Amino acid sequence: MATQTPGQRIAELRSTYSISRETLAERSGIPVNLIEKIEDEGHIPGLAPLIKIARALGVRLGTLLDDQEKLGPVITRAGEAAASERFKTGLPEKQAGAAKKDQQGLSFKALAADKNGRHMEPFIVDIETDAVQEKSAHEGEEFIHVLSGNLSLEYGTESHTLKAGDSVYYDSIVPHRLLCADSQPVKILAVIYTPV
């Protein structure tokens, strides 16, 4: 079975629930034209809009990202995360139309993506130095642990630099974004929790 994009899953859920794009836009607070781009062009806007769309559809974020689900524990072995890339965000405008292999930005690799009924979304995230990302805010909480590089966290009006080994736990409702603090890429473990 071919892997579906988040946009294809959103369109499928809308069809199943008989929800128009306009109704989804109203319920989620996401503009109709952005929903069209996500569904028709495979555009990935970032986690915050996907979380808002998932909430408006009454599903978990994982429902938009998963290929299959397992009931028992899900183990991701060393090296498997690299093959589990779910999506990229924060692409520089100059690369928006580039081939996938050339895209930079923030690359989200799912850990335990197939776990049935999970409430946390764990990812390994690679952040490239030229990533472009707007501040986002959404329900829930996030835990970040820096694996390598220097991370710049903008949280509300504050700015923090975290180094390898540092971690932070914050409320996602406050506008925030993650960027490289210098000219080196950053790798983080990110766990996102959104209430059901």
Buried (B, 14 or more C-beta within 10 A) or exposed (E): EEEBBBBBBBBEBBEEEEBEBEBBBEBBEBEBEBBBBBBEEEBBBBBBBBBBBBBBBEBBBBBBBBEEBEEEEBEBEEEEBEEBBBBBBBBBEEBEEEEEEEBBBBBBBBBBBBBEEBBBBBBBBBBBBBBBBEEBBBBBBBBBBBBBBBBBBBBEEEEEEBEBEBEBEBEBEEBBBBBBBEEEBBBBBBBBBBEE
